[in-house]
Amino acid sequence: MPREDRPSPDPARRETLLALSQLDGVDDSAWLDVIAKMDEVYSQLVQDEIALEEKNEQLEQSQQFIFSLLSAMSDVLVACDEAGRIEETNAALRELVGQTEEALRGTPLLALLADETSVQNIRHALATTTRRGSSIEIDLRDAQGQAVPVDLNITPRHNAAGHRVGHVFVGRPLGELKRAYHQLREAHEALKRTQQQLLHSEKMASLGRLVAGVAHELNNPISFVLGNVHALQRYSERLREYLGAIHTDAPADEQVKLRAKLRIDHLLADLPSLMEGTLEGAQRTADIVQGLKRFSAMDRGERIEVDLNGVIERAIHWVRKGTAPSFEVHWSPGPPCTVMGNAGQLLQVVMNLVQNAYDAAATLANAAPAMWITLQCAGDTARLHLRDNGPGIAPEHLSRIFDPFFTTKPVGKGTGLGLSISYGIVEQHGGRLSAGNRAEGGAEFVLELPLSSRS
């Protein structure tokens, strides 16, 4: 009730008190003091009642706030006394076990458990838990009577004097966590498969750029083998004719004339070189095919000692044979520079950098495409610098140059995966790949790899 609406002391009562004071022979000032004190006490009572009403309103708001928090929690919550009897629950627990708040209050927590192991775990926790953060796994019995695994976090509850008066259990049903973990694992496996597919796709795209060069590379030894086989075929016909004359006991002078006519002596002298050349051509063809098979095969992650000089030589060779026959590359192999890694993957990285350098340099009409490659092995690091005479990398692209699917090439000319995959391969090898522009023009890529222990 507002203070202005409350009754004030009755003035008639004051007159009555004054009259009584006269009858009793008490001094008026004493009664006035009594009346003043009564007014003071009454005023204090009014103020205390107002404060009490404000406190009560605040308490109701706090209770409503706590109730809304408990109702909004997706985790189950149980507050028990020291004996393990339920004092408070939230909506999530009541929904899980299918019981009302009134039915649960005062019920032993053990009555909600689905098996003896959970009972023993709770009893042990009630007897031993003295600090925040202890956790146990139990099985609660749900509304259908099925066991639901729950991971409970246990915290002791204390009164104002600091004495333990119970425990609070908060937890989440593990079925939801297991489903989330299963989905996360499936997503991770799908991501790994996609990464492997992207890596293989980029390798096959690189292989596709080499088809023309491979055809030219294979044409030389195959043509050589075919020419030798045709010569051997002619030689076999002449040998068959000559041996036929011998087997039919032709006269000696006819055999001599036939031997000269068929040039048997020249044929026999030429056979070793023909056979050697045929074997060499066949071996060169087999080596080329085997190298392509190794390059196009899905990577199995084998790590061996790899000399970077050989990797650079092969990368330059294949890019020139494939798409850049006129590319001028300034490179001189140096002393062995050995790293531990996958030869096919490292070849893919260097080929991609050389190919990108040619593609960039070829966009300038006033200069022939060229690049400069240097390899330094110092301390425990191999450092490969690849610089071209192209237009360089736009400043706004430098921070995105290794992003997946980012490319500045025209549509159909680039996948946007080459540099991203190369960056990942280098990281897997414990190295670093960076890009920048040189002051005199052109872009420069720096590939750093740890040297093997024997370098």
C-alpha positions as CSV (number, residue, x, y, z in Angstrom):
1,M,0.0,0.0,0.0
2,P,1.5,3.4,-0.9
3,R,2.5,5.5,2.0
4,E,0.2,8.4,1.1
5,D,-2.8,6.0,1.3
6,R,-2.0,4.7,4.7
7,P,-3.9,6.2,7.8
8,S,-2.0,8.7,9.9
9,P,-2.4,8.8,13.8
10,D,-5.9,10.1,14.8
11,P,-5.8,13.7,16.2
12,A,-8.6,12.8,18.5
13,R,-6.4,10.2,20.1
14,R,-3.8,12.9,20.8
15,E,-6.5,14.9,22.6
16,T,-7.6,11.9,24.6
17,L,-4.0,11.2,25.6
18,L,-3.6,14.8,26.7
19,A,-6.8,14.6,28.8
20,L,-5.6,11.3,30.4
21,S,-2.3,13.0,31.2
22,Q,-4.2,15.7,33.0
23,L,-6.3,13.2,34.9
24,D,-3.3,11.2,35.9
25,G,-1.3,14.2,36.9
26,V,1.4,13.3,34.3
27,D,3.4,16.1,32.7
28,D,2.1,17.0,29.2
29,S,5.6,17.0,27.7
30,A,6.0,13.3,28.7
31,W,2.9,12.3,26.8
32,L,3.9,14.4,23.8
33,D,7.2,12.5,23.7
34,V,5.2,9.3,23.8
35,I,3.0,10.4,21.0
36,A,6.1,11.5,18.9
37,K,7.8,8.2,19.5
38,M,4.6,6.4,18.4
39,D,4.5,8.4,15.2
40,E,8.2,7.6,14.5
41,V,7.6,3.9,15.1
42,Y,4.6,3.9,12.8
43,S,6.5,5.7,10.1
44,Q,9.3,3.1,10.3
45,L,6.7,0.3,10.1
46,V,5.3,1.9,6.9
47,Q,8.8,2.2,5.3
48,D,9.7,-1.4,6.3
49,E,6.5,-2.7,4.7
50,I,7.3,-0.8,1.4
51,A,10.8,-2.3,1.4
52,L,9.5,-5.7,2.1
53,E,7.1,-5.5,-0.8
54,E,9.9,-4.4,-3.1
55,K,12.1,-7.3,-1.9
56,N,9.2,-9.7,-2.5
57,E,8.8,-8.4,-6.1
58,Q,12.5,-8.8,-6.8
59,L,12.4,-12.3,-5.3
60,E,9.5,-13.2,-7.6
61,Q,11.4,-11.9,-10.6
62,S,14.5,-13.9,-9.6
63,Q,12.4,-17.0,-9.2
64,Q,10.8,-16.5,-12.6
65,F,14.2,-15.9,-14.2
66,I,15.6,-19.1,-12.7
67,F,12.5,-21.0,-13.8
68,S,12.9,-19.8,-17.4
69,L,16.6,-20.8,-17.3
70,L,15.7,-24.3,-16.1
71,S,12.9,-24.6,-18.7
72,A,15.2,-23.5,-21.5
73,M,18.0,-25.9,-20.7
74,S,18.4,-28.8,-23.2
75,D,20.6,-30.6,-20.7
76,V,19.0,-32.6,-17.9
77,L,19.3,-31.1,-14.4
78,V,18.6,-32.8,-11.0
79,A,19.3,-31.2,-7.6
80,C,19.3,-33.6,-4.7
81,D,19.7,-33.3,-0.9
82,E,22.6,-35.0,1.0
83,A,20.6,-38.3,1.1
84,G,20.1,-38.3,-2.7
85,R,16.4,-37.4,-2.7
86,I,15.3,-35.2,-5.6
87,E,14.6,-31.5,-4.6
88,E,14.5,-29.9,-8.0
89,T,14.4,-30.9,-11.7
90,N,14.1,-29.1,-15.0
91,A,11.8,-29.7,-18.0
92,A,14.4,-31.7,-20.0
93,L,14.7,-34.3,-17.3
94,R,11.0,-34.5,-16.7
95,E,10.4,-35.0,-20.4
96,L,13.0,-37.7,-20.6
97,V,11.7,-39.8,-17.7
98,G,8.0,-39.0,-18.3
99,Q,7.2,-37.8,-14.8
100,T,5.8,-34.6,-13.3
101,E,7.7,-32.3,-11.0
102,E,5.4,-33.2,-8.1
103,A,6.0,-36.9,-8.6
104,L,9.7,-36.5,-8.7
105,R,10.2,-34.2,-5.7
106,G,11.3,-36.3,-2.8
107,T,11.9,-39.4,-4.9
108,P,15.4,-41.0,-4.6
109,L,17.5,-40.3,-7.6
110,L,18.4,-44.0,-7.7
111,A,14.8,-44.8,-8.7
112,L,15.4,-43.2,-12.1
113,L,18.4,-45.4,-12.9
114,A,18.2,-48.3,-15.4
115,D,20.9,-50.7,-14.1
116,E,22.9,-51.6,-11.0
117,T,26.1,-50.2,-12.4
118,S,24.5,-46.8,-12.6
119,V,23.2,-47.1,-9.0
120,Q,26.7,-47.9,-7.8
121,N,28.2,-45.0,-9.7
122,I,25.7,-42.6,-8.2
123,R,26.2,-43.9,-4.7
124,H,30.0,-43.5,-5.1
125,A,29.6,-40.0,-6.4
126,L,27.3,-38.9,-3.6
127,A,29.7,-40.3,-1.0
128,T,33.0,-39.0,-2.5
129,T,32.4,-35.9,-4.7
130,T,33.7,-32.8,-2.9
131,R,34.6,-30.5,-5.8
132,R,33.2,-29.1,-9.0
133,G,33.7,-30.8,-12.3
134,S,33.5,-34.5,-11.4
135,S,31.7,-36.6,-14.1
136,I,30.2,-40.1,-14.4
137,E,28.3,-41.9,-17.1
138,I,25.0,-43.5,-16.1
139,D,21.9,-45.0,-17.7
140,L,18.6,-43.3,-17.0
141,R,15.3,-45.1,-17.6
142,D,13.2,-43.0,-20.1
143,A,9.4,-42.8,-20.3
144,Q,9.3,-46.0,-22.4
145,G,11.4,-47.9,-19.9
146,Q,14.5,-47.9,-22.2
147,A,18.0,-47.2,-20.9
148,V,19.4,-43.8,-22.1
149,P,23.1,-43.2,-21.5
150,V,23.8,-39.8,-19.9
151,D,27.1,-38.1,-19.1
152,L,26.6,-36.3,-15.8
153,N,28.6,-33.5,-14.3
154,I,28.4,-33.4,-10.5
155,T,28.8,-30.4,-8.3
156,P,28.4,-30.3,-4.5
157,R,25.8,-27.8,-3.2
158,H,26.5,-25.8,0.1
159,N,24.4,-23.7,2.4
160,A,25.2,-20.2,3.6
161,A,27.3,-21.7,6.4
162,G,29.5,-23.6,3.9
163,H,28.1,-27.0,4.8
164,R,27.4,-29.4,2.0
165,V,23.6,-30.0,1.7
166,G,23.4,-31.9,-1.5
167,H,24.5,-32.2,-5.1
168,V,23.6,-30.9,-8.5
169,F,23.7,-33.2,-11.5
170,V,23.8,-31.7,-15.0
171,G,24.3,-33.8,-18.2
172,R,23.4,-34.5,-21.8
173,P,22.0,-37.8,-23.2
174,L,24.9,-39.4,-25.1
175,G,22.7,-40.5,-27.9
176,E,22.7,-37.0,-29.3
177,L,26.4,-36.7,-28.9
178,K,27.0,-40.0,-30.6
179,R,24.8,-39.0,-33.5
180,A,26.7,-35.7,-33.8
181,Y,30.1,-37.5,-33.6
182,H,29.0,-40.0,-36.2
183,Q,27.9,-37.1,-38.5
184,L,31.2,-35.3,-37.9
185,R,33.2,-38.5,-38.7
186,E,31.2,-39.1,-41.9
187,A,31.8,-35.4,-42.9
188,H,35.5,-35.8,-42.2
189,E,35.7,-39.0,-44.3
190,A,33.8,-37.3,-47.1
191,L,36.2,-34.4,-46.9
192,K,39.2,-36.7,-47.1
193,R,37.8,-38.5,-50.1
194,T,37.0,-35.2,-51.8
195,Q,40.6,-34.0,-51.1
196,Q,42.0,-37.1,-52.7
197,Q,39.7,-36.7,-55.7
198,L,40.7,-33.1,-56.1
199,L,44.4,-34.0,-55.9
200,H,43.9,-36.8,-58.4
201,S,41.9,-34.5,-60.7
202,E,44.6,-31.9,-60.7
203,K,47.2,-34.5,-61.4
204,M,45.1,-35.8,-64.3
205,A,44.7,-32.2,-65.6
206,S,48.4,-31.8,-65.5
207,L,48.8,-35.1,-67.3
208,G,46.3,-34.0,-69.9
209,R,48.5,-30.9,-70.7
210,L,51.4,-33.3,-71.4
211,V,49.6,-35.5,-74.0
212,A,51.1,-33.7,-76.9
213,G,54.6,-33.9,-75.5
214,V,54.1,-37.5,-74.6
215,A,53.1,-38.3,-78.1
216,H,56.2,-36.6,-79.5
217,E,58.3,-38.3,-76.8
218,L,57.0,-41.7,-77.7
219,N,57.1,-41.1,-81.4
220,N,60.9,-41.1,-81.6
221,P,61.7,-44.5,-80.0
222,I,58.6,-46.1,-81.5
223,S,59.6,-44.9,-85.0
224,F,63.1,-46.2,-84.4
225,V,61.9,-49.6,-83.3
226,L,59.5,-49.8,-86.3
227,G,62.3,-48.9,-88.7
228,N,64.6,-51.6,-87.2
229,V,61.8,-54.2,-87.3
230,H,61.2,-53.5,-91.0
231,A,64.9,-53.9,-91.7
232,L,65.0,-57.1,-89.7
233,Q,62.0,-58.4,-91.6
234,R,63.9,-57.8,-94.9
235,Y,67.0,-59.4,-93.5
236,S,65.0,-62.5,-92.4
237,E,63.7,-62.9,-96.0
238,R,67.3,-62.8,-97.4
239,L,68.5,-65.2,-94.8
240,R,65.7,-67.6,-95.5
241,E,66.6,-67.5,-99.2
242,Y,70.3,-68.1,-98.5
243,L,69.7,-70.9,-96.0
244,G,67.3,-72.5,-98.5
245,A,70.1,-72.7,-101.1
246,I,72.4,-74.2,-98.6
247,H,69.9,-76.8,-97.4
248,T,69.1,-77.9,-101.1
249,D,72.9,-78.5,-101.6
250,A,73.3,-75.9,-104.3
251,P,76.7,-75.8,-105.9
252,A,79.4,-73.9,-104.0
253,D,79.9,-71.2,-106.7
254,E,76.1,-70.5,-106.7
255,Q,76.1,-70.2,-102.9
256,V,79.0,-67.7,-103.2
257,K,77.2,-65.7,-105.8
258,L,73.9,-65.8,-103.8
259,R,75.8,-64.7,-100.6
260,A,77.2,-61.7,-102.4
261,K,73.9,-60.8,-104.1
262,L,72.0,-61.0,-100.8
263,R,74.8,-59.1,-99.0
264,I,74.8,-61.7,-96.2
265,D,78.1,-60.5,-94.8
266,H,76.8,-56.9,-94.5
267,L,73.5,-58.3,-93.0
268,L,75.3,-60.3,-90.3
269,A,77.5,-57.3,-89.4
270,D,74.4,-55.0,-89.2
271,L,72.3,-57.4,-87.0
272,P,73.9,-56.6,-83.6
273,S,73.4,-52.8,-84.0
274,L,69.8,-53.4,-85.2
275,M,69.0,-55.5,-82.2
276,E,70.7,-53.1,-79.8
277,G,68.8,-50.2,-81.3
278,T,65.5,-52.0,-81.1
279,L,66.0,-52.9,-77.5
280,E,67.1,-49.4,-76.6
281,G,64.0,-47.9,-78.3
282,A,61.7,-50.4,-76.6
283,Q,63.3,-49.6,-73.2
284,R,62.9,-45.9,-73.8
285,T,59.2,-46.4,-74.6
286,A,58.8,-48.6,-71.5
287,D,60.5,-46.0,-69.3
288,I,58.3,-43.2,-70.6
289,V,55.1,-45.3,-70.1
290,Q,56.2,-46.4,-66.6
291,G,57.0,-42.8,-65.6
292,L,53.5,-41.7,-66.8
293,K,51.9,-44.5,-64.8
294,R,53.7,-43.5,-61.7
295,F,52.7,-39.8,-62.2
296,S,49.1,-40.6,-62.8
297,A,48.6,-43.2,-60.1
298,M,46.8,-42.3,-57.0
299,D,49.3,-41.2,-54.4
300,R,50.1,-43.7,-51.6
301,G,52.2,-41.4,-49.5
302,E,55.6,-43.2,-49.8
303,R,58.5,-41.0,-48.7
304,I,62.0,-41.6,-50.2
305,E,65.1,-39.5,-50.7
306,V,64.6,-37.3,-53.7
307,D,67.2,-35.2,-55.5
308,L,65.5,-31.9,-56.3
309,N,67.8,-31.4,-59.3
310,G,66.2,-34.4,-61.0
311,V,62.7,-33.2,-60.2
312,I,63.4,-29.8,-61.7
313,E,64.9,-31.3,-64.8
314,R,61.9,-33.6,-65.4
315,A,59.4,-30.8,-64.7
316,I,61.1,-28.5,-67.3
317,H,61.3,-31.4,-69.8
318,W,57.6,-32.3,-69.5
319,V,56.2,-28.8,-69.6
320,R,58.3,-28.0,-72.7
321,K,57.3,-31.2,-74.4
322,G,53.6,-30.6,-73.4
323,T,52.5,-27.0,-73.9
324,A,55.6,-24.8,-74.0
325,P,58.1,-25.9,-76.6
326,S,59.5,-22.4,-76.9
327,F,59.7,-21.6,-73.2
328,E,63.2,-20.3,-72.3
329,V,64.2,-21.7,-68.9
330,H,67.4,-20.6,-67.4
331,W,68.5,-23.4,-65.1
332,S,71.7,-25.3,-64.4
333,P,71.7,-28.3,-62.1
334,G,74.0,-28.0,-59.1
335,P,75.3,-30.4,-56.5
336,P,72.9,-33.0,-55.2
337,C,70.2,-31.5,-53.0
338,T,68.2,-34.3,-51.3
339,V,64.9,-34.1,-49.4
340,M,62.7,-36.7,-48.0
341,G,59.4,-36.8,-49.9
342,N,57.1,-38.3,-52.5
343,A,58.8,-37.9,-55.9
344,G,55.5,-37.8,-57.8
345,Q,54.0,-35.1,-55.6
346,L,57.1,-32.9,-55.7
347,L,57.2,-33.3,-59.5
348,Q,53.6,-32.2,-59.6
349,V,54.4,-29.1,-57.5
350,V,57.4,-28.0,-59.6
351,M,55.6,-28.8,-62.9
352,N,52.6,-26.6,-61.8
353,L,54.9,-23.7,-60.9
354,V,56.8,-23.9,-64.2
355,Q,53.5,-24.2,-66.2
356,N,52.0,-21.2,-64.3
357,A,55.2,-19.2,-65.0
358,Y,54.8,-19.9,-68.8
359,D,51.1,-19.1,-68.8
360,A,51.8,-15.8,-67.1
361,A,54.8,-14.9,-69.2
362,A,53.0,-15.8,-72.4
363,T,50.4,-13.1,-71.8
364,L,52.9,-10.4,-72.6
365,A,53.2,-9.7,-76.3
366,N,56.4,-7.7,-76.2
367,A,58.7,-10.4,-74.7
368,A,59.4,-14.1,-75.2
369,P,58.3,-16.2,-72.2
370,A,61.2,-16.9,-69.9
371,M,61.9,-18.0,-66.4
372,W,64.9,-18.3,-64.0
373,I,65.3,-21.1,-61.5
374,T,67.8,-21.3,-58.7
375,L,68.3,-24.0,-56.1
376,Q,70.1,-23.3,-52.8
377,C,70.8,-25.9,-50.1
378,A,72.0,-24.2,-46.9
379,G,71.8,-25.4,-43.3
380,D,68.8,-27.7,-43.1
381,T,66.7,-26.2,-45.8
382,A,66.5,-26.5,-49.6
383,R,65.2,-23.2,-51.1
384,L,64.0,-23.1,-54.7
385,H,63.4,-19.8,-56.4
386,L,61.3,-19.6,-59.6
387,R,61.0,-16.2,-61.3
388,D,59.3,-15.4,-64.6
389,N,59.1,-12.3,-66.9
390,G,55.4,-12.1,-66.8
391,P,53.2,-9.2,-65.5
392,G,53.5,-10.3,-61.9
393,I,50.7,-10.9,-59.3
394,A,48.1,-8.1,-58.7
395,P,48.4,-6.8,-55.1
396,E,44.7,-7.7,-54.4
397,H,45.4,-11.3,-55.5
398,L,48.5,-12.0,-53.4
399,S,46.5,-12.9,-50.3
400,R,44.2,-15.3,-52.3
401,I,46.7,-16.9,-54.6
402,F,46.7,-20.2,-52.8
403,D,42.9,-20.3,-52.1
404,P,41.0,-23.3,-53.6
405,F,39.3,-22.5,-56.9
406,F,40.8,-19.0,-57.2
407,T,42.3,-18.4,-60.6
408,T,43.0,-15.4,-62.8
409,K,43.0,-17.5,-66.0
410,P,40.2,-17.3,-68.5
411,V,37.3,-19.8,-68.1
412,G,38.4,-23.2,-69.3
413,K,42.1,-22.5,-68.9
414,G,42.5,-23.2,-65.2
415,T,40.8,-25.1,-62.4
416,G,42.0,-22.9,-59.6
417,L,43.2,-26.0,-57.8
418,G,46.9,-26.2,-58.9
419,L,48.4,-23.8,-56.5
420,S,46.1,-24.7,-53.6
421,I,47.0,-28.4,-54.0
422,S,50.7,-27.6,-54.4
423,Y,50.5,-25.5,-51.2
424,G,49.0,-28.5,-49.3
425,I,51.6,-30.9,-50.7
426,V,54.4,-28.7,-49.6
427,E,52.9,-28.3,-46.1
428,Q,52.6,-32.1,-45.9
429,H,56.3,-32.3,-46.6
430,G,57.1,-29.9,-43.8
431,G,57.9,-27.1,-46.1
432,R,56.6,-23.7,-47.2
433,L,55.4,-22.2,-50.5
434,S,55.2,-18.4,-50.9
435,A,54.6,-16.0,-53.7
436,G,55.5,-12.4,-54.4
437,N,56.6,-9.9,-57.0
438,R,60.2,-8.8,-57.9
439,A,61.1,-5.1,-58.1
440,E,62.4,-5.6,-61.7
441,G,59.1,-7.2,-62.7
442,G,57.6,-10.7,-62.8
443,A,56.3,-13.0,-60.2
444,E,58.5,-15.1,-57.9
445,F,57.6,-18.3,-56.1
446,V,59.8,-19.6,-53.3
447,L,59.6,-23.3,-52.4
448,E,61.3,-24.3,-49.1
449,L,61.7,-28.0,-48.0
450,P,63.7,-29.6,-45.1
451,L,66.8,-31.4,-46.3
452,S,67.2,-35.1,-45.6
453,S,69.6,-36.0,-42.8
454,R,72.1,-37.3,-45.4
455,S,72.3,-34.1,-47.4
